[in-house]
């Protein structure tokens, strides 16, 4: 049977992947919410969806549907980071499961409250951790799992994605609302690396600025130098020459891991996994949240120890 979905944050850039996933898994979108009304994209997927720009009216509508016998089974959350916790709680109170973009929450202690909500309501919280579904990443994890357990890999993670002036005036540029760039652009990679190489043993921050950060992360089977930046000046010359604004690189023992492609249907796979009972739950998300929280509240040590070569 088709499931009923609602979506919070439908005007955001990532929402279209959720619209596509709901459609491709052959389900219904019965309601959507966003404070911005530039949401014509809905017409390409679910033109009959009820749309709201005020949370209070959206809340009332979801309750009305339930009382009239149309239960919303899942509420997908694509709102700004600092609202995720509240919107997840709303979903559970509405007797719906929550599917939430990263980061699930900003602070590690928020997990305890959500776990209590799950027990009280009998509903579940799922996180979108789509990199775990990427074929190259899955193959890498399988390779590492078959390697000797005492083998330690040396890894350089570099992710530079140029952002314009708008970024600093949006919620993403507000540390309290976004968690900073390590949360905005780094959470995917930290989750992926922990998933592959094991639990955190050491977490050192070398550099922590508004538009870039770097540090050293030691896992059970990896020593990782990482560098994250939204400063287009940090882009390699060859990337600039092509007119591109994003550079993504992971080297393992000086060997490049290629995963630039293969992202197009990962949200659909995520949704199908959730519908099949194989979604990534609360506990799956906790370790990467702890990493970025520690980085965000660290006192950077500067150029000490094993720091990333781009920190200069």
C-alpha positions as CSV (number, residue, x, y, z in Angstrom):
1,X,0.0,0.0,0.0
2,X,1.1,3.6,-0.7
3,X,2.3,5.5,2.3
4,X,1.4,9.1,3.0
5,X,4.2,11.6,3.4
6,X,4.4,15.3,4.5
7,X,7.5,17.4,3.8
8,X,8.9,20.3,5.9
9,X,11.3,22.7,4.1
10,X,10.1,22.0,0.5
11,X,11.6,25.2,-0.9
12,X,15.2,24.1,0.1
13,X,17.6,22.9,-2.5
14,X,17.8,19.4,-1.1
15,X,14.0,18.9,-1.0
16,X,13.8,18.0,-4.6
17,X,15.7,14.8,-3.9
18,X,13.1,13.9,-1.3
19,X,10.2,14.7,-3.7
20,X,11.9,12.5,-6.3
21,X,12.4,9.7,-3.7
22,X,8.7,9.8,-2.5
23,X,7.6,9.6,-6.2
24,X,10.0,6.9,-7.2
25,X,9.0,4.7,-4.3
26,X,5.4,5.1,-5.4
27,X,4.0,6.9,-2.4
28,X,1.9,10.1,-1.8
29,X,2.9,13.6,-0.7
30,X,-0.2,14.9,1.1
31,X,1.2,18.1,2.6
32,X,4.2,20.4,2.5
33,X,5.5,23.4,4.5
34,X,7.9,26.2,3.9
35,X,8.1,29.8,5.0
36,X,9.0,30.6,1.3
37,X,6.4,30.2,-1.4
38,X,8.7,29.7,-4.4
39,X,7.8,26.0,-4.5
40,X,6.7,25.5,-8.1
41,X,8.9,22.4,-8.2
42,X,6.1,20.6,-6.5
43,X,4.1,20.6,-9.7
44,X,6.7,18.3,-11.3
45,X,6.0,15.7,-8.6
46,X,2.8,16.1,-6.6
47,X,0.7,19.0,-7.9
48,X,-2.2,18.2,-5.7
49,X,-0.2,18.5,-2.5
50,X,-1.6,20.9,0.1
51,X,1.0,23.6,0.8
52,X,1.4,25.9,3.8
53,X,3.7,28.8,4.7
54,X,2.7,28.8,8.4
55,X,3.7,26.0,10.7
56,X,0.5,26.5,12.8
57,X,-1.8,25.8,9.8
58,X,0.4,22.9,8.7
59,X,0.2,21.4,12.2
60,X,-3.6,21.8,12.3
61,X,-3.9,20.2,8.8
62,X,-1.8,17.2,9.8
63,X,-4.0,16.7,12.9
64,X,-7.2,17.2,10.8
65,X,-6.0,14.5,8.3
66,X,-5.4,12.1,11.1
67,X,-8.8,12.7,12.8
68,X,-10.5,12.2,9.4
69,X,-8.8,8.9,8.9
70,X,-5.8,9.9,6.7
71,X,-2.7,9.1,8.8
72,X,0.5,10.7,7.6
73,X,3.0,7.8,7.9
74,X,6.3,9.8,7.4
75,X,7.3,13.4,7.7
76,X,10.4,14.3,5.8
77,X,12.5,17.1,7.3
78,X,14.6,19.4,5.1
79,X,14.5,22.5,7.3
80,X,17.5,24.5,8.6
81,X,19.7,22.4,11.0
82,X,18.7,24.1,14.2
83,X,15.0,23.2,13.6
84,X,15.6,19.5,13.0
85,X,15.1,18.5,16.6
86,X,11.8,20.4,17.0
87,X,10.5,19.2,13.7
88,X,11.4,15.6,14.5
89,X,9.5,15.9,17.8
90,X,6.5,17.3,15.9
91,X,6.6,14.3,13.5
92,X,6.6,11.8,16.4
93,X,3.8,13.6,18.2
94,X,1.8,13.5,15.0
95,X,2.2,9.7,15.1
96,X,4.4,9.8,12.0
97,X,8.0,8.4,11.5
98,X,10.6,11.1,10.8
99,X,13.0,11.1,7.9
100,X,15.6,13.9,8.5
101,X,18.5,15.3,6.6
102,X,21.9,15.7,8.3
103,X,22.7,16.7,10.9
104,X,19.9,15.0,12.8
105,X,20.6,17.4,15.8
106,X,23.3,19.9,16.7
107,X,24.1,18.7,20.2
108,X,24.8,15.1,21.4
109,X,22.5,15.4,24.4
110,X,19.5,15.9,22.1
111,X,19.6,12.3,21.2
112,X,18.4,11.3,24.7
113,X,15.2,13.4,24.3
114,X,14.4,11.9,20.9
115,X,15.0,8.4,22.1
116,X,12.4,9.0,24.9
117,X,10.0,10.4,22.2
118,X,10.5,7.2,20.2
119,X,9.6,5.1,23.2
120,X,6.6,7.2,24.1
121,X,5.1,7.3,20.6
122,X,6.3,4.0,19.1
123,X,7.5,5.8,16.0
124,X,11.0,6.0,14.6
125,X,13.6,8.6,13.6
126,X,15.6,7.9,10.4
127,X,18.6,9.9,9.2
128,X,19.6,10.4,5.5
129,X,23.2,9.0,5.4
130,X,23.3,8.6,1.6
131,X,27.1,8.3,1.3
132,X,26.8,4.9,3.0
133,X,24.9,3.7,0.0
134,X,27.3,4.9,-2.6
135,X,28.8,1.9,-4.5
136,X,32.4,3.0,-4.2
137,X,32.0,3.7,-0.5
138,X,30.4,0.3,0.1
139,X,33.1,-1.4,-1.8
140,X,35.8,0.4,0.2
141,X,34.1,-0.6,3.5
142,X,34.1,-4.2,2.4
143,X,37.7,-4.0,1.5
144,X,38.7,-2.5,4.9
145,X,36.6,-5.1,6.8
146,X,38.6,-7.9,5.0
147,X,42.0,-6.3,5.8
148,X,44.0,-7.1,8.9
149,X,42.4,-5.5,12.0
150,X,45.7,-3.9,13.1
151,X,46.2,-2.2,9.7
152,X,46.1,1.6,10.1
153,X,45.4,3.7,7.0
154,X,46.7,7.3,6.4
155,X,44.0,9.4,4.9
156,X,43.7,13.0,3.6
157,X,40.2,14.4,3.3
158,X,39.8,17.6,1.3
159,X,36.5,19.2,0.5
160,X,36.4,22.7,-0.9
161,X,33.1,24.1,-2.2
162,X,33.1,27.8,-3.0
163,X,30.2,29.7,-1.5
164,X,29.1,33.3,-2.4
165,X,28.4,36.2,0.0
166,X,24.8,35.0,0.4
167,X,26.1,32.1,2.6
168,X,27.2,34.4,5.4
169,X,23.8,36.2,5.5
170,X,21.8,33.0,5.5
171,X,21.1,30.7,8.5
172,X,24.1,28.6,7.2
173,X,26.5,31.4,8.2
174,X,25.0,31.5,11.7
175,X,27.0,29.2,14.0
176,X,24.1,28.8,16.4
177,X,21.7,27.8,13.6
178,X,23.9,25.7,11.4
179,X,26.7,24.4,13.6
180,X,29.3,26.0,11.3
181,X,31.0,24.6,8.2
182,X,32.2,21.3,9.8
183,X,28.5,20.5,10.4
184,X,27.2,22.0,7.1
185,X,29.7,20.4,4.7
186,X,31.7,17.9,6.8
187,X,29.1,15.8,8.6
188,X,28.6,13.5,5.6
189,X,32.3,12.7,5.4
190,X,32.9,12.2,9.1
191,X,30.0,9.8,9.3
192,X,31.3,7.9,6.3
193,X,34.8,7.6,7.7
194,X,33.6,6.4,11.1
195,X,31.3,3.9,9.4
196,X,34.3,2.5,7.5
197,X,37.2,2.8,9.8
198,X,35.7,2.5,13.3
199,X,35.3,4.6,16.4
200,X,37.0,7.8,17.3
201,X,40.2,7.6,19.4
202,X,41.5,11.2,19.0
203,X,40.0,14.4,17.7
204,X,42.3,17.5,17.3
205,X,41.3,20.8,15.7
206,X,44.2,22.7,14.1
207,X,42.2,25.5,12.4
208,X,38.7,26.8,13.0
209,X,37.5,29.9,11.1
210,X,34.2,31.1,9.7
211,X,34.9,29.8,6.2
212,X,37.4,27.0,6.7
213,X,38.6,24.4,9.3
214,X,41.1,21.6,9.5
215,X,42.2,19.0,12.0
216,X,43.3,15.5,12.7
217,X,40.9,12.6,13.5
218,X,42.2,9.2,14.6
219,X,39.9,6.3,14.2
220,X,40.4,2.6,15.1
221,X,41.9,1.9,11.6
222,X,42.7,5.4,10.3
223,X,44.8,8.5,10.8
224,X,42.9,11.3,9.0
225,X,44.1,14.8,8.1
226,X,41.0,16.8,7.1
227,X,40.4,20.2,5.5
228,X,37.1,21.8,4.8
229,X,36.5,25.2,3.1
230,X,33.9,27.3,1.5
231,X,36.5,29.8,0.3
232,X,36.8,29.7,-3.5
233,X,40.4,30.9,-3.2
234,X,41.3,27.5,-1.8
235,X,40.3,25.7,-5.0
236,X,43.1,24.0,-7.0
237,X,44.1,25.9,-10.1
238,X,42.9,23.1,-12.4
239,X,39.4,23.3,-10.9
240,X,39.3,27.1,-11.3
241,X,40.4,26.7,-14.9
242,X,37.4,24.5,-15.6
243,X,35.0,27.0,-14.1
244,X,34.1,24.6,-11.3
245,X,33.6,25.6,-7.6
246,X,33.8,22.3,-5.9
247,X,36.8,20.0,-5.2
248,X,36.4,16.8,-3.3
249,X,39.3,14.4,-2.6
250,X,40.0,11.5,-0.3
251,X,43.3,9.7,-0.5
252,X,44.0,6.5,1.4
253,X,47.7,5.7,1.7
254,X,48.2,8.2,-1.1
255,X,45.7,6.5,-3.4
256,X,42.8,8.6,-4.6
257,X,39.3,7.3,-4.0
258,X,36.9,8.2,-6.8
259,X,33.3,8.9,-5.9
260,X,32.4,12.0,-7.8
261,X,29.5,10.3,-9.6
262,X,26.7,7.9,-8.6
263,X,24.8,10.3,-6.3
264,X,21.6,10.7,-8.4
265,X,19.5,8.0,-6.8
266,X,20.9,7.7,-3.3
267,X,17.9,9.4,-1.6
268,X,15.6,7.1,-3.4
269,X,17.6,4.1,-2.1
270,X,17.5,5.7,1.3
271,X,13.7,5.9,1.2
272,X,13.4,2.4,-0.1
273,X,15.6,1.1,2.7
274,X,13.5,2.8,5.3
275,X,10.3,1.4,3.8
276,X,11.8,-2.0,3.8
277,X,12.8,-1.7,7.5
278,X,16.5,-1.0,6.9
279,X,16.8,2.7,7.6
280,X,19.6,4.4,9.5
281,X,18.3,5.1,13.0
282,X,19.2,7.5,15.9
283,X,22.1,5.5,17.1
284,X,23.7,5.4,13.7
285,X,24.0,9.2,13.6
286,X,25.4,9.9,17.1
287,X,29.1,9.4,16.6
288,X,29.5,11.9,13.7
289,X,27.4,14.5,15.7
290,X,29.8,14.1,18.6
291,X,32.8,14.7,16.3
292,X,31.5,17.9,14.9
293,X,30.3,19.1,18.3
294,X,33.8,18.6,19.7
295,X,35.4,20.4,16.7
296,X,32.9,23.3,17.0
297,X,33.8,23.8,20.7
298,X,37.5,23.2,20.4
299,X,40.4,25.6,21.0
300,X,42.5,25.2,17.8
301,X,46.1,24.2,18.5
302,X,47.5,25.7,15.3
303,X,50.3,24.1,13.2
304,X,51.1,21.4,15.7
305,X,51.5,17.7,15.0
306,X,50.0,16.0,12.0
307,X,48.1,18.8,10.2
308,X,46.7,18.9,6.7
309,X,49.0,20.2,3.9
310,X,46.5,22.9,2.9
311,X,46.7,24.5,6.3
312,X,49.5,27.0,5.6
